[in-house]
Amino acid sequence: MNQKIAQHKHCRSCGKAFVGEGRYCSENCERGSESALKGKKRQLLILYVVSVIILIGALLLSVL
Ligand SMILES: [Zn+2]
């Protein structure tokens, strides 16, 4: 009765329960979430660069 259910984790990508090491249930999920993370990082970088350019433009306009 007191037998524990095998320890399991939930995949960080698809949320499925799985038994084993790591954060993802499969290589596919690992790769998928990695590339999604990279895409997000790139988006943030672009946003940052654009806002810096706008800031510099506004500074130049206020000086002129
Ligand atoms: Zn998964």
PDB file of the backbone (N, CA, C, O) and the ligand in Angstrom, with CONECT records:
HET     ZN  A 101       1
ATOM      1  N   MET A   1       0.829  -1.220   0.000  1.00  0.00           N
ATOM      2  CA  MET A   1       0.000   0.000   0.000  1.00  0.00           C
ATOM      3  C   MET A   1       0.858   1.264   0.000  1.00  0.00           C
ATOM      4  O   MET A   1       0.543   2.254  -0.660  1.00  0.00           O
ATOM      5  N   ASN A   2       1.973   1.196   0.774  1.00  0.00           N
ATOM      6  CA  ASN A   2       2.783   2.405   0.906  1.00  0.00           C
ATOM      7  C   ASN A   2       3.819   2.558  -0.196  1.00  0.00           C
ATOM      8  O   ASN A   2       4.669   3.447  -0.156  1.00  0.00           O
ATOM      9  N   GLN A   3       3.730   1.687  -1.162  1.00  0.00           N
ATOM     10  CA  GLN A   3       4.721   1.757  -2.231  1.00  0.00           C
ATOM     11  C   GLN A   3       4.616   3.097  -2.953  1.00  0.00           C
ATOM     12  O   GLN A   3       3.548   3.513  -3.402  1.00  0.00           O
ATOM     13  N   LYS A   4       5.769   3.752  -3.044  1.00  0.00           N
ATOM     14  CA  LYS A   4       5.779   5.082  -3.681  1.00  0.00           C
ATOM     15  C   LYS A   4       5.674   4.942  -5.194  1.00  0.00           C
ATOM     16  O   LYS A   4       6.187   3.996  -5.792  1.00  0.00           O
ATOM     17  N   ILE A   5       5.018   5.879  -5.770  1.00  0.00           N
ATOM     18  CA  ILE A   5       5.003   5.934  -7.236  1.00  0.00           C
ATOM     19  C   ILE A   5       6.398   6.352  -7.671  1.00  0.00           C
ATOM     20  O   ILE A   5       6.995   7.246  -7.072  1.00  0.00           O
ATOM     21  N   ALA A   6       6.908   5.728  -8.685  1.00  0.00           N
ATOM     22  CA  ALA A   6       8.248   6.052  -9.163  1.00  0.00           C
ATOM     23  C   ALA A   6       8.386   7.560  -9.331  1.00  0.00           C
ATOM     24  O   ALA A   6       7.506   8.228  -9.875  1.00  0.00           O
ATOM     25  N   GLN A   7       9.514   8.078  -8.850  1.00  0.00           N
ATOM     26  CA  GLN A   7       9.730   9.522  -8.946  1.00  0.00           C
ATOM     27  C   GLN A   7       9.727   9.943 -10.405  1.00  0.00           C
ATOM     28  O   GLN A   7      10.369   9.343 -11.267  1.00  0.00           O
ATOM     29  N   HIS A   8       8.996  10.971 -10.628  1.00  0.00           N
ATOM     30  CA  HIS A   8       8.970  11.457 -12.011  1.00  0.00           C
ATOM     31  C   HIS A   8       9.075  12.981 -12.042  1.00  0.00           C
ATOM     32  O   HIS A   8       8.817  13.671 -11.055  1.00  0.00           O
ATOM     33  N   LYS A   9       9.456  13.462 -13.192  1.00  0.00           N
ATOM     34  CA  LYS A   9       9.555  14.910 -13.393  1.00  0.00           C
ATOM     35  C   LYS A   9       8.611  15.295 -14.510  1.00  0.00           C
ATOM     36  O   LYS A   9       8.083  14.457 -15.241  1.00  0.00           O
ATOM     37  N   HIS A  10       8.427  16.571 -14.608  1.00  0.00           N
ATOM     38  CA  HIS A  10       7.600  17.049 -15.718  1.00  0.00           C
ATOM     39  C   HIS A  10       8.494  17.770 -16.720  1.00  0.00           C
ATOM     40  O   HIS A  10       9.314  18.621 -16.374  1.00  0.00           O
ATOM     41  N   CYS A  11       8.299  17.395 -17.947  1.00  0.00           N
ATOM     42  CA  CYS A  11       9.108  17.966 -19.019  1.00  0.00           C
ATOM     43  C   CYS A  11       8.918  19.482 -19.049  1.00  0.00           C
ATOM     44  O   CYS A  11       7.793  19.975 -18.972  1.00  0.00           O
ATOM     45  N   ARG A  12      10.005  20.203 -19.160  1.00  0.00           N
ATOM     46  CA  ARG A  12       9.933  21.663 -19.173  1.00  0.00           C
ATOM     47  C   ARG A  12       9.397  22.186 -20.498  1.00  0.00           C
ATOM     48  O   ARG A  12       8.987  23.341 -20.616  1.00  0.00           O
ATOM     49  N   SER A  13       9.411  21.322 -21.467  1.00  0.00           N
ATOM     50  CA  SER A  13       8.950  21.786 -22.777  1.00  0.00           C
ATOM     51  C   SER A  13       7.484  21.443 -23.003  1.00  0.00           C
ATOM     52  O   SER A  13       6.681  22.323 -23.313  1.00  0.00           O
ATOM     53  N   CYS A  14       7.131  20.171 -22.850  1.00  0.00           N
ATOM     54  CA  CYS A  14       5.756  19.772 -23.173  1.00  0.00           C
ATOM     55  C   CYS A  14       4.940  19.489 -21.911  1.00  0.00           C
ATOM     56  O   CYS A  14       3.722  19.332 -21.996  1.00  0.00           O
ATOM     57  N   GLY A  15       5.587  19.420 -20.738  1.00  0.00           N
ATOM     58  CA  GLY A  15       4.851  19.244 -19.495  1.00  0.00           C
ATOM     59  C   GLY A  15       4.475  17.803 -19.179  1.00  0.00           C
ATOM     60  O   GLY A  15       3.814  17.539 -18.174  1.00  0.00           O
ATOM     61  N   LYS A  16       4.893  16.865 -20.034  1.00  0.00           N
ATOM     62  CA  LYS A  16       4.586  15.461 -19.812  1.00  0.00           C
ATOM     63  C   LYS A  16       5.411  14.926 -18.656  1.00  0.00           C
ATOM     64  O   LYS A  16       6.559  15.329 -18.469  1.00  0.00           O
ATOM     65  N   ALA A  17       4.835  14.024 -17.885  1.00  0.00           N
ATOM     66  CA  ALA A  17       5.589  13.392 -16.810  1.00  0.00           C
ATOM     67  C   ALA A  17       6.497  12.328 -17.404  1.00  0.00           C
ATOM     68  O   ALA A  17       6.105  11.591 -18.309  1.00  0.00           O
ATOM     69  N   PHE A  18       7.709  12.259 -16.885  1.00  0.00           N
ATOM     70  CA  PHE A  18       8.628  11.236 -17.368  1.00  0.00           C
ATOM     71  C   PHE A  18       9.554  10.833 -16.246  1.00  0.00           C
ATOM     72  O   PHE A  18       9.709  11.548 -15.256  1.00  0.00           O
ATOM     73  N   VAL A  19      10.167   9.679 -16.416  1.00  0.00           N
ATOM     74  CA  VAL A  19      11.113   9.181 -15.423  1.00  0.00           C
ATOM     75  C   VAL A  19      12.501   9.242 -16.030  1.00  0.00           C
ATOM     76  O   VAL A  19      12.717   8.773 -17.148  1.00  0.00           O
ATOM     77  N   GLY A  20      13.429   9.811 -15.307  1.00  0.00           N
ATOM     78  CA  GLY A  20      14.791   9.854 -15.821  1.00  0.00           C
ATOM     79  C   GLY A  20      15.494  11.131 -15.424  1.00  0.00           C
ATOM     80  O   GLY A  20      15.011  11.902 -14.595  1.00  0.00           O
ATOM     81  N   GLU A  21      16.638  11.333 -16.032  1.00  0.00           N
ATOM     82  CA  GLU A  21      17.454  12.502 -15.725  1.00  0.00           C
ATOM     83  C   GLU A  21      17.107  13.647 -16.652  1.00  0.00           C
ATOM     84  O   GLU A  21      16.494  13.464 -17.704  1.00  0.00           O
ATOM     85  N   GLY A  22      17.512  14.826 -16.237  1.00  0.00           N
ATOM     86  CA  GLY A  22      17.342  15.979 -17.099  1.00  0.00           C
ATOM     87  C   GLY A  22      16.020  16.677 -16.895  1.00  0.00           C
ATOM     88  O   GLY A  22      15.219  16.299 -16.040  1.00  0.00           O
ATOM     89  N   ARG A  23      15.810  17.684 -17.681  1.00  0.00           N
ATOM     90  CA  ARG A  23      14.619  18.518 -17.538  1.00  0.00           C
ATOM     91  C   ARG A  23      13.595  18.238 -18.618  1.00  0.00           C
ATOM     92  O   ARG A  23      12.468  18.731 -18.557  1.00  0.00           O
ATOM     93  N   TYR A  24      13.981  17.452 -19.604  1.00  0.00           N
ATOM     94  CA  TYR A  24      13.073  17.233 -20.718  1.00  0.00           C
ATOM     95  C   TYR A  24      12.830  15.746 -20.920  1.00  0.00           C
ATOM     96  O   TYR A  24      13.672  14.914 -20.581  1.00  0.00           O
ATOM     97  N   CYS A  25      11.670  15.423 -21.476  1.00  0.00           N
ATOM     98  CA  CYS A  25      11.318  14.020 -21.633  1.00  0.00           C
ATOM     99  C   CYS A  25      12.057  13.406 -22.817  1.00  0.00           C
ATOM    100  O   CYS A  25      12.259  12.192 -22.854  1.00  0.00           O
ATOM    101  N   SER A  26      12.454  14.208 -23.762  1.00  0.00           N
ATOM    102  CA  SER A  26      13.117  13.661 -24.930  1.00  0.00           C
ATOM    103  C   SER A  26      14.086  14.682 -25.511  1.00  0.00           C
ATOM    104  O   SER A  26      14.058  15.863 -25.165  1.00  0.00           O
ATOM    105  N   GLU A  27      14.945  14.195 -26.406  1.00  0.00           N
ATOM    106  CA  GLU A  27      15.902  15.098 -27.046  1.00  0.00           C
ATOM    107  C   GLU A  27      15.183  16.155 -27.853  1.00  0.00           C
ATOM    108  O   GLU A  27      15.613  17.306 -27.927  1.00  0.00           O
ATOM    109  N   ASN A  28      14.079  15.745 -28.458  1.00  0.00           N
ATOM    110  CA  ASN A  28      13.308  16.682 -29.278  1.00  0.00           C
ATOM    111  C   ASN A  28      12.853  17.881 -28.456  1.00  0.00           C
ATOM    112  O   ASN A  28      12.966  19.028 -28.887  1.00  0.00           O
ATOM    113  N   CYS A  29      12.333  17.591 -27.252  1.00  0.00           N
ATOM    114  CA  CYS A  29      11.843  18.658 -26.394  1.00  0.00           C
ATOM    115  C   CYS A  29      12.997  19.556 -25.969  1.00  0.00           C
ATOM    116  O   CYS A  29      12.858  20.778 -25.912  1.00  0.00           O
ATOM    117  N   GLU A  30      14.136  18.939 -25.673  1.00  0.00           N
ATOM    118  CA  GLU A  30      15.290  19.712 -25.246  1.00  0.00           C
ATOM    119  C   GLU A  30      15.721  20.662 -26.354  1.00  0.00           C
ATOM    120  O   GLU A  30      15.943  21.851 -26.123  1.00  0.00           O
ATOM    121  N   ARG A  31      15.833  20.128 -27.538  1.00  0.00           N
ATOM    122  CA  ARG A  31      16.262  20.954 -28.671  1.00  0.00           C
ATOM    123  C   ARG A  31      15.225  22.030 -28.969  1.00  0.00           C
ATOM    124  O   ARG A  31      15.561  23.183 -29.237  1.00  0.00           O
ATOM    125  N   GLY A  32      13.963  21.628 -28.916  1.00  0.00           N
ATOM    126  CA  GLY A  32      12.900  22.572 -29.241  1.00  0.00           C
ATOM    127  C   GLY A  32      12.898  23.765 -28.304  1.00  0.00           C
ATOM    128  O   GLY A  32      12.786  24.911 -28.741  1.00  0.00           O
ATOM    129  N   SER A  33      13.023  23.489 -27.004  1.00  0.00           N
ATOM    130  CA  SER A  33      12.957  24.591 -26.065  1.00  0.00           C
ATOM    131  C   SER A  33      14.233  25.417 -26.123  1.00  0.00           C
ATOM    132  O   SER A  33      14.208  26.618 -25.854  1.00  0.00           O
ATOM    133  N   GLU A  34      15.345  24.785 -26.473  1.00  0.00           N
ATOM    134  CA  GLU A  34      16.592  25.527 -26.602  1.00  0.00           C
ATOM    135  C   GLU A  34      16.492  26.542 -27.732  1.00  0.00           C
ATOM    136  O   GLU A  34      16.881  27.700 -27.579  1.00  0.00           O
ATOM    137  N   SER A  35      15.967  26.095 -28.861  1.00  0.00           N
ATOM    138  CA  SER A  35      15.881  27.016 -29.994  1.00  0.00           C
ATOM    139  C   SER A  35      14.839  28.094 -29.725  1.00  0.00           C
ATOM    140  O   SER A  35      14.981  29.224 -30.193  1.00  0.00           O
ATOM    141  N   ALA A  36      13.801  27.757 -28.978  1.00  0.00           N
ATOM    142  CA  ALA A  36      12.805  28.771 -28.636  1.00  0.00           C
ATOM    143  C   ALA A  36      13.432  29.822 -27.737  1.00  0.00           C
ATOM    144  O   ALA A  36      13.157  31.015 -27.866  1.00  0.00           O
ATOM    145  N   LEU A  37      14.279  29.363 -26.825  1.00  0.00           N
ATOM    146  CA  LEU A  37      14.952  30.286 -25.923  1.00  0.00           C
ATOM    147  C   LEU A  37      15.894  31.186 -26.705  1.00  0.00           C
ATOM    148  O   LEU A  37      15.972  32.388 -26.448  1.00  0.00           O
ATOM    149  N   LYS A  38      16.612  30.600 -27.664  1.00  0.00           N
ATOM    150  CA  LYS A  38      17.531  31.390 -28.480  1.00  0.00           C
ATOM    151  C   LYS A  38      16.757  32.436 -29.269  1.00  0.00           C
ATOM    152  O   LYS A  38      17.202  33.576 -29.404  1.00  0.00           O
ATOM    153  N   GLY A  39      15.605  32.050 -29.786  1.00  0.00           N
ATOM    154  CA  GLY A  39      14.782  32.988 -30.541  1.00  0.00           C
ATOM    155  C   GLY A  39      14.351  34.155 -29.666  1.00  0.00           C
ATOM    156  O   GLY A  39      14.354  35.307 -30.099  1.00  0.00           O
ATOM    157  N   LYS A  40      13.985  33.846 -28.444  1.00  0.00           N
ATOM    158  CA  LYS A  40      13.571  34.892 -27.518  1.00  0.00           C
ATOM    159  C   LYS A  40      14.723  35.838 -27.220  1.00  0.00           C
ATOM    160  O   LYS A  40      14.556  37.057 -27.179  1.00  0.00           O
ATOM    161  N   LYS A  41      15.914  35.239 -27.012  1.00  0.00           N
ATOM    162  CA  LYS A  41      17.082  36.059 -26.716  1.00  0.00           C
ATOM    163  C   LYS A  41      17.375  36.998 -27.873  1.00  0.00           C
ATOM    164  O   LYS A  41      17.713  38.164 -27.674  1.00  0.00           O
ATOM    165  N   ARG A  42      17.238  36.465 -29.099  1.00  0.00           N
ATOM    166  CA  ARG A  42      17.525  37.278 -30.264  1.00  0.00           C
ATOM    167  C   ARG A  42      16.514  38.423 -30.356  1.00  0.00           C
ATOM    168  O   ARG A  42      16.863  39.557 -30.682  1.00  0.00           O
ATOM    169  N   GLN A  43      15.250  38.095 -30.059  1.00  0.00           N
ATOM    170  CA  GLN A  43      14.207  39.117 -30.082  1.00  0.00           C
ATOM    171  C   GLN A  43      14.539  40.233 -29.086  1.00  0.00           C
ATOM    172  O   GLN A  43      14.407  41.417 -29.397  1.00  0.00           O
ATOM    173  N   LEU A  44      14.968  39.840 -27.897  1.00  0.00           N
ATOM    174  CA  LEU A  44      15.312  40.818 -26.866  1.00  0.00           C
ATOM    175  C   LEU A  44      16.470  41.691 -27.328  1.00  0.00           C
ATOM    176  O   LEU A  44      16.469  42.904 -27.115  1.00  0.00           O
ATOM    177  N   LEU A  45      17.462  41.061 -27.967  1.00  0.00           N
ATOM    178  CA  LEU A  45      18.633  41.792 -28.441  1.00  0.00           C
ATOM    179  C   LEU A  45      18.212  42.816 -29.488  1.00  0.00           C
ATOM    180  O   LEU A  45      18.657  43.964 -29.454  1.00  0.00           O
ATOM    181  N   ILE A  46      17.357  42.402 -30.417  1.00  0.00           N
ATOM    182  CA  ILE A  46      16.889  43.317 -31.461  1.00  0.00           C
ATOM    183  C   ILE A  46      16.136  44.481 -30.824  1.00  0.00           C
ATOM    184  O   ILE A  46      16.328  45.638 -31.199  1.00  0.00           O
ATOM    185  N   LEU A  47      15.281  44.164 -29.864  1.00  0.00           N
ATOM    186  CA  LEU A  47      14.514  45.199 -29.177  1.00  0.00           C
ATOM    187  C   LEU A  47      15.457  46.195 -28.499  1.00  0.00           C
ATOM    188  O   LEU A  47      15.232  47.405 -28.535  1.00  0.00           O
ATOM    189  N   TYR A  48      16.503  45.671 -27.890  1.00  0.00           N
ATOM    190  CA  TYR A  48      17.470  46.495 -27.182  1.00  0.00           C
ATOM    191  C   TYR A  48      18.202  47.409 -28.151  1.00  0.00           C
ATOM    192  O   TYR A  48      18.343  48.609 -27.914  1.00  0.00           O
ATOM    193  N   VAL A  49      18.670  46.815 -29.257  1.00  0.00           N
ATOM    194  CA  VAL A  49      19.408  47.596 -30.257  1.00  0.00           C
ATOM    195  C   VAL A  49      18.522  48.697 -30.820  1.00  0.00           C
ATOM    196  O   VAL A  49      18.963  49.836 -30.970  1.00  0.00           O
ATOM    197  N   VAL A  50      17.275  48.362 -31.132  1.00  0.00           N
ATOM    198  CA  VAL A  50      16.352  49.348 -31.703  1.00  0.00           C
ATOM    199  C   VAL A  50      16.108  50.484 -30.719  1.00  0.00           C
ATOM    200  O   VAL A  50      16.080  51.650 -31.114  1.00  0.00           O
ATOM    201  N   SER A  51      15.931  50.158 -29.444  1.00  0.00           N
ATOM    202  CA  SER A  51      15.658  51.214 -28.471  1.00  0.00           C
ATOM    203  C   SER A  51      16.883  52.098 -28.276  1.00  0.00           C
ATOM    204  O   SER A  51      16.745  53.299 -28.044  1.00  0.00           O
ATOM    205  N   VAL A  52      18.087  51.518 -28.367  1.00  0.00           N
ATOM    206  CA  VAL A  52      19.308  52.319 -28.244  1.00  0.00           C
ATOM    207  C   VAL A  52      19.413  53.267 -29.434  1.00  0.00           C
ATOM    208  O   VAL A  52      19.761  54.437 -29.271  1.00  0.00           O
ATOM    209  N   ILE A  53      19.112  52.762 -30.631  1.00  0.00           N
ATOM    210  CA  ILE A  53      19.173  53.599 -31.829  1.00  0.00           C
ATOM    211  C   ILE A  53      18.173  54.757 -31.705  1.00  0.00           C
ATOM    212  O   ILE A  53      18.491  55.897 -32.043  1.00  0.00           O
ATOM    213  N   ILE A  54      16.970  54.457 -31.221  1.00  0.00           N
ATOM    214  CA  ILE A  54      15.951  55.504 -31.055  1.00  0.00           C
ATOM    215  C   ILE A  54      16.419  56.535 -30.026  1.00  0.00           C
ATOM    216  O   ILE A  54      16.229  57.739 -30.201  1.00  0.00           O
ATOM    217  N   LEU A  55      17.025  56.045 -28.967  1.00  0.00           N
ATOM    218  CA  LEU A  55      17.517  56.937 -27.914  1.00  0.00           C
ATOM    219  C   LEU A  55      18.595  57.877 -28.475  1.00  0.00           C
ATOM    220  O   LEU A  55      18.575  59.082 -28.226  1.00  0.00           O
ATOM    221  N   ILE A  56      19.539  57.296 -29.241  1.00  0.00           N
ATOM    222  CA  ILE A  56      20.605  58.102 -29.824  1.00  0.00           C
ATOM    223  C   ILE A  56      20.008  59.118 -30.800  1.00  0.00           C
ATOM    224  O   ILE A  56      20.422  60.277 -30.837  1.00  0.00           O
ATOM    225  N   GLY A  57      19.042  58.672 -31.577  1.00  0.00           N
ATOM    226  CA  GLY A  57      18.381  59.579 -32.526  1.00  0.00           C
ATOM    227  C   GLY A  57      17.698  60.728 -31.794  1.00  0.00           C
ATOM    228  O   GLY A  57      17.787  61.877 -32.225  1.00  0.00           O
ATOM    229  N   ALA A  58      17.023  60.430 -30.699  1.00  0.00           N
ATOM    230  CA  ALA A  58      16.331  61.472 -29.947  1.00  0.00           C
ATOM    231  C   ALA A  58      17.336  62.431 -29.343  1.00  0.00           C
ATOM    232  O   ALA A  58      17.088  63.636 -29.293  1.00  0.00           O
ATOM    233  N   LEU A  59      18.475  61.912 -28.881  1.00  0.00           N
ATOM    234  CA  LEU A  59      19.508  62.769 -28.299  1.00  0.00           C
ATOM    235  C   LEU A  59      20.067  63.708 -29.352  1.00  0.00           C
ATOM    236  O   LEU A  59      20.241  64.902 -29.108  1.00  0.00           O
ATOM    237  N   LEU A  60      20.349  63.151 -30.536  1.00  0.00           N
ATOM    238  CA  LEU A  60      20.892  63.967 -31.618  1.00  0.00           C
ATOM    239  C   LEU A  60      19.906  65.059 -31.999  1.00  0.00           C
ATOM    240  O   LEU A  60      20.295  66.202 -32.238  1.00  0.00           O
ATOM    241  N   LEU A  61      18.633  64.705 -32.055  1.00  0.00           N
ATOM    242  CA  LEU A  61      17.606  65.687 -32.444  1.00  0.00           C
ATOM    243  C   LEU A  61      17.510  66.800 -31.407  1.00  0.00           C
ATOM    244  O   LEU A  61      17.307  67.962 -31.759  1.00  0.00           O
ATOM    245  N   SER A  62      17.654  66.448 -30.128  1.00  0.00           N
ATOM    246  CA  SER A  62      17.515  67.470 -29.101  1.00  0.00           C
ATOM    247  C   SER A  62      18.749  68.384 -29.071  1.00  0.00           C
ATOM    248  O   SER A  62      18.667  69.534 -28.640  1.00  0.00           O
ATOM    249  N   VAL A  63      19.891  67.858 -29.533  1.00  0.00           N
ATOM    250  CA  VAL A  63      21.120  68.669 -29.556  1.00  0.00           C
ATOM    251  C   VAL A  63      21.090  69.634 -30.730  1.00  0.00           C
ATOM    252  O   VAL A  63      21.510  70.786 -30.615  1.00  0.00           O
ATOM    253  N   LEU A  64      20.586  69.148 -31.864  1.00  0.00           N
ATOM    254  CA  LEU A  64      20.595  69.987 -33.071  1.00  0.00           C
ATOM    255  C   LEU A  64      19.609  71.137 -32.993  1.00  0.00           C
ATOM    256  O   LEU A  64      19.506  71.926 -33.933  1.00  0.00           O
TER     257      LEU A  64
HETATM  258 ZN    ZN A 101       8.602  16.817 -23.496  1.00  0.00          ZN2+
END
